Amino acid sequence: MTRLMCKSKIHRARITKIDLHYEGSIGIDKALLKAANIYPGEIVQVVNVDNGSRFETYAIEEAAGSGVIGLYGAAAHLGKVGEIVIILSNCLVNDKDAKKLKLITVKVDNKNHIKSVK
């Protein structure tokens, strides 16, 4: 059996940028992508803690250390600057590997700089 598992998350990041007329996606600081093992172009799920929206899009790399979390295109309708989001990435694994999978959790401060990686 193959299972869809959560492999990593960026926990409680703040939206810093909204651009309705940009190519659709979510922009994420390169340092956060690296810490969470998320590649540019990878499909991610975004959960808005403030308004309850949940959507899927793909990651775009923003400058390392910038703290940028940007909602672009149609996703820009699903959040406001300052709102808190959780960004989840998934993987498909067999049962044996699923039991060994360790979720990576990247916690950030209020400027989206890494506080901890577990």
N, C-alpha and C positions, 0 to 999 in steps of 0.2 A: 504494500500500500504506500502511496505517496501522500504526504501531508503538506498543506500550506501553513508555514510557521512564520511568526514574527521574528526576524533576525536582529533588528535594531530599532531604536527610537531616539529621537531628539525630543527631550521632555520639557515642555512648558517654555518654548521659545516665543518671543514677541514679534509680531508682524511689524516690520519697519518701513515697508514700501508697498504701494499699490499702483499698478499701471494697467488699466483696462485695455489700452491699445498696443501693448507689447505682445509678442508671441506667447501663447498660453502656457503656463507652467508655474513652478515655484522656484524662486531663486534662493539658494542656501549657501551661506558662508563656506568656502572650501575647507576650512579647518573642521567645521562641524560634519561635512560630508565624509572627510577622511576618518574622523573619530568614530562615526556611525557606520563605516563601511558601506556607504552609498555612493554609487557612481553617477556622474552626469548622464542624463538620459534614462536612468532607472526609474521605474514606476514606484511611486510612493503614495501612501494614504495620509491625508491631512485631516486632523480632528480639531475643530475650533472649540476650545473650552468655553469661550464667552457666549457664542451664539448657537452651539450645538451642531453646526454644519459638519459634514463629513464628506470628503471627496477624494478622487484619485487623479493624479497628474504625474508629470515627470519632473525630475530634478534638473535644475540648471545651476552651474557653478558660479558663485559670486566670489569676489576677492577675499583671500584668506585674511582673517582678523577683522573684517569689515563689520561683522555682526548682522549682515543683511539677511533678512527673511522677507522675500518679496512675493506677493501674489500677482500674477500676470494673466492677462486675457480674461476669459470668463471666470476664472478663479478669483479675480479681483472683487467680484460681487459677493464672495463668501467670507469676507473678513475686513476688518478696519485696522489701520495703524494703531498699535498698542495692544491689540487683542492677543490672547495666548493660544498657541497651537501646539499639538503633539504631532510629530512627523514620524510615520511608521514605515519600515521597509520589510518586505517578506521574502521568503525563499521556499522552494519546493524541495523537500527531503524525504528519503525513505524512512520507515518506522525506526530502524536501527539508529540512523543519524539524528532523527528528531529527538530521541531520548537524550542525546549528548549535546544538543544545541544549547548554547548559552546566549541569552538575550543580551545585547549590548545596549546599555542605557546611557545616553549622553545628557547630563544635566547642565543647564546654562544659567548664568546670572541674568539680571534685568537688561543687560546690553548684548545678550546672546553670545557671551564668551564662555568657554568651557569651565565649569566648576568641578565636574567629576565625570569619569567614564568608568562604568562598572559592567 
